[in-house]
Amino acid sequence: MILLDTHVWIWWVDGSAQLPSDYMAYLQQHEQQGLGVAAISCWEVSKLSQLGRLQWTCDLRTWMAQALAYPGVRLLDLSPQIAVESTQLPGTFHRDPADQIIVATARIHQCALVTLDSRIRNYPHVTTAP
């Protein structure tokens, strides 16, 4: 299984041109193994929608249900272990709590995190891909 950062999940489901072709190919290669989505990503999508930064062709509940039912997608719950890990990440990591939880989710599940976020990609204590 690999873990999708929130923006990658959105772009994947929506078929957005913002997702680079090498990322698209990587996700297609790993779809059967599982495309993990951290529970906090559902909150992030909802919050960005509330703030008007994301707009949908359907209502948010419908988009969310469809996005979670997308082939290969597996919702990864926020466990107590992930919550603790997110507050004790090694080294220096930025203060965005959603990113902390997503990185902790990848670390606990021992899977690569697919992200275009340079702050996460430059963090040496999480495996990123592709």
C-alpha positions in Angstrom: 0.0 0.0 0.0 1.0 3.6 -0.6 -0.4 6.7 1.1 -1.8 9.6 -0.9 -1.4 13.1 0.3 -4.6 15.1 0.2 -3.9 17.0 -3.0 -2.8 13.8 -4.8 -6.0 12.0 -3.8 -8.1 14.9 -5.0 -6.2 15.2 -8.3 -6.2 11.4 -8.8 -10.0 11.1 -8.3 -10.8 14.2 -10.4 -8.3 13.2 -13.2 -6.7 16.6 -12.8 -3.9 17.7 -15.2 -2.2 19.0 -12.0 -1.1 15.4 -11.2 2.1 14.9 -13.2 2.1 11.9 -15.6 4.8 10.0 -13.7 2.7 10.3 -10.5 -0.4 9.1 -12.5 1.5 6.1 -13.8 2.8 5.3 -10.3 -0.7 5.4 -8.8 -2.0 3.1 -11.6 0.8 0.7 -10.8 -0.1 0.6 -7.1 -3.9 0.7 -7.4 -4.3 -3.0 -6.7 -1.9 -2.9 -3.7 -4.0 -0.2 -2.1 -4.1 3.6 -2.2 -4.3 4.7 1.4 -6.0 7.9 2.3 -5.5 9.3 5.9 -8.8 10.1 7.7 -7.5 13.7 8.2 -7.6 14.1 4.4 -11.4 13.9 4.6 -11.3 16.8 7.1 -8.9 18.8 4.9 -11.1 18.4 1.8 -14.1 19.4 3.9 -12.4 22.5 5.3 -11.0 23.6 2.0 -14.5 23.3 0.5 -16.0 25.3 3.4 -13.4 28.0 2.7 -14.2 28.1 -1.0 -10.7 26.8 -2.0 -12.2 23.7 -3.5 -15.3 23.5 -5.7 -17.1 20.4 -6.9 -19.6 19.6 -9.7 -21.7 17.8 -7.0 -22.2 18.4 -3.3 -19.3 17.6 -1.0 -20.9 14.5 0.6 -21.4 13.0 -2.8 -17.8 13.8 -3.9 -16.5 12.3 -0.7 -18.4 9.1 -1.0 -17.3 8.7 -4.6 -13.7 9.5 -3.8 -13.6 7.0 -1.0 -15.1 4.3 -3.3 -12.6 5.0 -6.0 -10.7 1.8 -7.1 -7.9 0.9 -4.8 -8.7 3.7 -2.2 -8.5 2.6 1.4 -9.4 4.9 4.3 -6.9 4.8 7.1 -8.3 5.7 10.4 -6.7 8.1 12.9 -5.6 5.7 15.6 -4.2 6.6 19.0 -0.8 5.4 17.8 -0.9 7.8 14.8 -2.0 10.6 17.0 0.9 10.1 19.3 3.4 9.7 16.5 2.2 12.9 14.9 3.3 14.8 18.0 6.7 13.0 18.3 8.0 13.1 14.7 11.8 12.9 14.7 13.9 15.8 13.6 12.3 19.1 12.6 8.9 19.1 10.8 6.6 22.0 10.1 3.6 22.8 12.3 0.7 21.9 10.0 -1.2 19.3 12.0 -2.8 17.7 9.0 0.6 17.1 7.4 1.9 15.8 10.7 -0.9 13.3 10.9 -0.4 12.3 7.2 3.3 11.8 7.8 2.7 9.8 11.0 0.1 7.7 9.1 2.8 6.8 6.5 5.3 6.0 9.2 3.0 3.8 11.3 1.7 1.9 8.2 5.3 1.8 6.9 4.3 2.9 3.4 5.5 5.5 0.9 3.8 8.8 0.9 2.9 10.2 -2.5 3.1 14.0 -2.4 4.2 16.9 -4.4 4.7 19.0 -1.2 8.4 19.9 -1.0 8.3 20.4 2.8 7.2 16.7 3.1 9.5 15.5 0.3 12.5 17.1 2.0 11.7 15.6 5.4 14.2 12.7 5.8 12.1 10.6 8.2 9.3 9.6 5.8 9.6 7.7 2.5 8.1 9.5 -0.4 7.4 8.4 -3.9 7.6 8.3 -6.8 
